[in-house]
């Protein structure tokens, strides 16, 4: 969830979040969170084939 990921800009992310700890910049920020279930469905298809999705 977004609380674990941290703010998109790692400079603004809370201590201990993934982006604060691992991100190099806004563009290289280690994680991605979709803004809506519909967007997530499109993005998942972009990165994964149907055989890679379990559940």
N, CA, C and O atoms as a GROMACS GRO file, in nm:
protein
  220
    1UNK      N    1   0.082  -0.118   0.000
    1UNK     CA    2   0.000   0.000   0.000
    1UNK      C    3   0.087   0.125   0.000
    1UNK      O    4   0.209   0.117   0.016
    2UNK      N    5   0.027   0.237  -0.018
    2UNK     CA    6   0.102   0.362  -0.033
    2UNK      C    7   0.177   0.402   0.093
    2UNK      O    8   0.281   0.468   0.084
    3UNK      N    9   0.128   0.365   0.208
    3UNK     CA   10   0.199   0.397   0.333
    3UNK      C   11   0.334   0.325   0.338
    3UNK      O   12   0.431   0.380   0.391
    4UNK      N   13   0.342   0.205   0.285
    4UNK     CA   14   0.466   0.129   0.283
    4UNK      C   15   0.559   0.180   0.173
    4UNK      O   16   0.680   0.185   0.191
    5UNK      N   17   0.500   0.219   0.058
    5UNK     CA   18   0.581   0.268  -0.054
    5UNK      C   19   0.642   0.403  -0.024
    5UNK      O   20   0.759   0.426  -0.055
    6UNK      N   21   0.567   0.493   0.036
    6UNK     CA   22   0.614   0.629   0.061
    6UNK      C   23   0.578   0.722  -0.053
    6UNK      O   24   0.528   0.678  -0.157
    7UNK      N   25   0.601   0.849  -0.034
    7UNK     CA   26   0.570   0.950  -0.135
    7UNK      C   27   0.648   0.924  -0.263
    7UNK      O   28   0.758   0.869  -0.259
    8UNK      N   29   0.591   0.964  -0.376
    8UNK     CA   30   0.657   0.943  -0.506
    8UNK      C   31   0.796   1.005  -0.508
    8UNK      O   32   0.890   0.944  -0.559
    9UNK      N   33   0.810   1.123  -0.453
    9UNK     CA   34   0.940   1.188  -0.443
    9UNK      C   35   1.009   1.136  -0.318
    9UNK      O   36   0.963   1.161  -0.207
   10UNK      N   37   1.119   1.063  -0.334
   10UNK     CA   38   1.185   1.005  -0.217
   10UNK      C   39   1.230   1.109  -0.115
   10UNK      O   40   1.244   1.078   0.004
   11UNK      N   41   1.253   1.232  -0.159
   11UNK     CA   42   1.291   1.338  -0.066
   11UNK      C   43   1.178   1.371   0.030
   11UNK      O   44   1.201   1.420   0.141
   12UNK      N   45   1.054   1.345  -0.012
   12UNK     CA   46   0.937   1.372   0.071
   12UNK      C   47   0.883   1.248   0.142
   12UNK      O   48   0.789   1.258   0.220
   13UNK      N   49   0.942   1.133   0.115
   13UNK     CA   50   0.892   1.008   0.172
   13UNK      C   51   0.930   0.996   0.320
   13UNK      O   52   1.034   1.045   0.363
   14UNK      N   53   0.843   0.933   0.395
   14UNK     CA   54   0.867   0.913   0.538
   14UNK      C   55   0.982   0.814   0.561
   14UNK      O   56   1.003   0.724   0.480
   15UNK      N   57   1.053   0.833   0.669
   15UNK     CA   58   1.162   0.741   0.705
   15UNK      C   59   1.109   0.598   0.713
   15UNK      O   60   1.000   0.574   0.763
   16UNK      N   61   1.188   0.505   0.662
   16UNK     CA   62   1.152   0.364   0.668
   16UNK      C   63   1.067   0.314   0.554
   16UNK      O   64   1.046   0.193   0.543
   17UNK      N   65   1.017   0.403   0.468
   17UNK     CA   66   0.938   0.359   0.353
   17UNK      C   67   1.032   0.308   0.244
   17UNK      O   68   1.151   0.340   0.243
   18UNK      N   69   0.977   0.229   0.152
   18UNK     CA   70   1.058   0.171   0.045
   18UNK      C   71   1.128   0.280  -0.036
   18UNK      O   72   1.247   0.270  -0.065
   19UNK      N   73   1.054   0.384  -0.072
   19UNK     CA   74   1.114   0.490  -0.154
   19UNK      C   75   1.219   0.570  -0.078
   19UNK      O   76   1.321   0.608  -0.136
   20UNK      N   77   1.197   0.596   0.049
   20UNK     CA   78   1.297   0.670   0.127
   20UNK      C   79   1.426   0.591   0.138
   20UNK      O   80   1.536   0.648   0.131
   21UNK      N   81   1.413   0.461   0.155
   21UNK     CA   82   1.530   0.376   0.175
   21UNK      C   83   1.600   0.341   0.043
   21UNK      O   84   1.723   0.338   0.037
   22UNK      N   85   1.523   0.315  -0.064
   22UNK     CA   86   1.582   0.258  -0.186
   22UNK      C   87   1.577   0.344  -0.311
   22UNK      O   88   1.650   0.316  -0.406
   23UNK      N   89   1.494   0.447  -0.316
   23UNK     CA   90   1.477   0.523  -0.439
   23UNK      C   91   1.592   0.619  -0.464
   23UNK      O   92   1.651   0.675  -0.371
   24UNK      N   93   1.624   0.636  -0.592
   24UNK     CA   94   1.729   0.730  -0.633
   24UNK      C   95   1.671   0.865  -0.672
   24UNK      O   96   1.735   0.969  -0.653
   25UNK      N   97   1.549   0.864  -0.727
   25UNK     CA   98   1.485   0.987  -0.775
   25UNK      C   99   1.337   0.959  -0.796
   25UNK      O  100   1.290   0.848  -0.771
   26UNK      N  101   1.263   1.060  -0.840
   26UNK     CA  102   1.122   1.038  -0.870
   26UNK      C  103   1.106   0.934  -0.980
   26UNK      O  104   1.018   0.849  -0.973
   27UNK      N  105   1.190   0.940  -1.081
   27UNK     CA  106   1.183   0.847  -1.194
   27UNK      C  107   1.236   0.709  -1.163
   27UNK      O  108   1.195   0.611  -1.224
   28UNK      N  109   1.327   0.700  -1.069
   28UNK     CA  110   1.386   0.572  -1.030
   28UNK      C  111   1.350   0.548  -0.883
   28UNK      O  112   1.434   0.561  -0.793
   29UNK      N  113   1.222   0.513  -0.862
   29UNK     CA  114   1.176   0.510  -0.724
   29UNK      C  115   1.142   0.373  -0.668
   29UNK      O  116   1.072   0.363  -0.568
   30UNK      N  117   1.189   0.268  -0.730
   30UNK     CA  118   1.186   0.132  -0.676
   30UNK      C  119   1.053   0.061  -0.679
   30UNK      O  120   1.051  -0.062  -0.691
   31UNK      N  121   0.941   0.130  -0.668
   31UNK     CA  122   0.810   0.065  -0.663
   31UNK      C  123   0.708   0.144  -0.743
   31UNK      O  124   0.728   0.261  -0.776
   32UNK      N  125   0.597   0.078  -0.773
   32UNK     CA  126   0.487   0.146  -0.843
   32UNK      C  127   0.356   0.104  -0.780
   32UNK      O  128   0.336  -0.013  -0.748
   33UNK      N  129   0.268   0.198  -0.764
   33UNK     CA  130   0.133   0.170  -0.716
   33UNK      C  131   0.033   0.230  -0.812
   33UNK      O  132   0.037   0.350  -0.839
   34UNK      N  133  -0.056   0.148  -0.863
   34UNK     CA  134  -0.159   0.196  -0.954
   34UNK      C  135  -0.257   0.286  -0.880
   34UNK      O  136  -0.277   0.271  -0.760
   35UNK      N  137  -0.318   0.377  -0.954
   35UNK     CA  138  -0.412   0.471  -0.891
   35UNK      C  139  -0.554   0.418  -0.882
   35UNK      O  140  -0.637   0.475  -0.811
   36UNK      N  141  -0.583   0.310  -0.952
   36UNK     CA  142  -0.718   0.253  -0.950
   36UNK      C  143  -0.713   0.107  -0.995
   36UNK      O  144  -0.619   0.069  -1.066
   37UNK      N  145  -0.809   0.026  -0.957
   37UNK     CA  146  -0.811  -0.114  -1.000
   37UNK      C  147  -0.810  -0.130  -1.152
   37UNK      O  148  -0.748  -0.222  -1.205
   38UNK      N  149  -0.879  -0.040  -1.223
   38UNK     CA  150  -0.882  -0.048  -1.369
   38UNK      C  151  -0.744  -0.022  -1.428
   38UNK      O  152  -0.703  -0.089  -1.523
   39UNK      N  153  -0.674   0.074  -1.374
   39UNK     CA  154  -0.538   0.103  -1.419
   39UNK      C  155  -0.446  -0.014  -1.387
   39UNK      O  156  -0.362  -0.051  -1.469
   40UNK      N  157  -0.461  -0.071  -1.270
   40UNK     CA  158  -0.380  -0.186  -1.230
   40UNK      C  159  -0.398  -0.301  -1.328
   40UNK      O  160  -0.301  -0.367  -1.365
   41UNK      N  161  -0.521  -0.327  -1.370
   41UNK     CA  162  -0.547  -0.436  -1.463
   41UNK      C  163  -0.472  -0.415  -1.594
   41UNK      O  164  -0.416  -0.510  -1.649
   42UNK      N  165  -0.470  -0.293  -1.644
   42UNK     CA  166  -0.396  -0.262  -1.767
   42UNK      C  167  -0.246  -0.277  -1.746
   42UNK      O  168  -0.176  -0.335  -1.830
   43UNK      N  169  -0.195  -0.227  -1.635
   43UNK     CA  170  -0.052  -0.231  -1.608
   43UNK      C  171  -0.003  -0.374  -1.585
   43UNK      O  172   0.107  -0.409  -1.627
   44UNK      N  173  -0.082  -0.454  -1.518
   44UNK     CA  174  -0.045  -0.594  -1.495
   44UNK      C  175  -0.030  -0.667  -1.628
   44UNK      O  176   0.064  -0.744  -1.646
   45UNK      N  177  -0.123  -0.643  -1.721
   45UNK     CA  178  -0.114  -0.708  -1.853
   45UNK      C  179   0.010  -0.663  -1.930
   45UNK      O  180   0.064  -0.739  -2.009
   46UNK      N  181   0.053  -0.541  -1.906
   46UNK     CA  182   0.173  -0.490  -1.972
   46UNK      C  183   0.297  -0.567  -1.926
   46UNK      O  184   0.384  -0.598  -2.008
   47UNK      N  185   0.306  -0.597  -1.799
   47UNK     CA  186   0.427  -0.656  -1.741
   47UNK      C  187   0.425  -0.808  -1.730
   47UNK      O  188   0.531  -0.871  -1.729
   48UNK      N  189   0.306  -0.868  -1.721
   48UNK     CA  190   0.297  -1.012  -1.696
   48UNK      C  191   0.204  -1.080  -1.796
   48UNK      O  192   0.104  -1.022  -1.838
   49UNK      N  193   0.239  -1.204  -1.834
   49UNK     CA  194   0.150  -1.283  -1.918
   49UNK      C  195   0.044  -1.349  -1.829
   49UNK      O  196   0.060  -1.354  -1.707
   50UNK      N  197  -0.063  -1.398  -1.891
   50UNK     CA  198  -0.170  -1.462  -1.814
   50UNK      C  199  -0.120  -1.582  -1.736
   50UNK      O  200  -0.173  -1.612  -1.629
   51UNK      N  201  -0.020  -1.652  -1.788
   51UNK     CA  202   0.031  -1.771  -1.718
   51UNK      C  203   0.115  -1.735  -1.595
   51UNK      O  204   0.142  -1.822  -1.512
   52UNK      N  205   0.156  -1.610  -1.582
   52UNK     CA  206   0.235  -1.568  -1.467
   52UNK      C  207   0.150  -1.519  -1.350
   52UNK      O  208   0.200  -1.499  -1.240
   53UNK      N  209   0.022  -1.500  -1.375
   53UNK     CA  210  -0.068  -1.450  -1.272
   53UNK      C  211  -0.132  -1.568  -1.200
   53UNK      O  212  -0.192  -1.655  -1.263
   54UNK      N  213  -0.118  -1.571  -1.069
   54UNK     CA  214  -0.175  -1.679  -0.988
   54UNK      C  215  -0.278  -1.619  -0.894
   54UNK      O  216  -0.252  -1.517  -0.829
   55UNK      N  217  -0.393  -1.680  -0.886
   55UNK     CA  218  -0.495  -1.635  -0.790
   55UNK      C  219  -0.600  -1.561  -0.852
   55UNK      O  220  -0.692  -1.516  -0.784
   0.00000   0.00000   0.00000
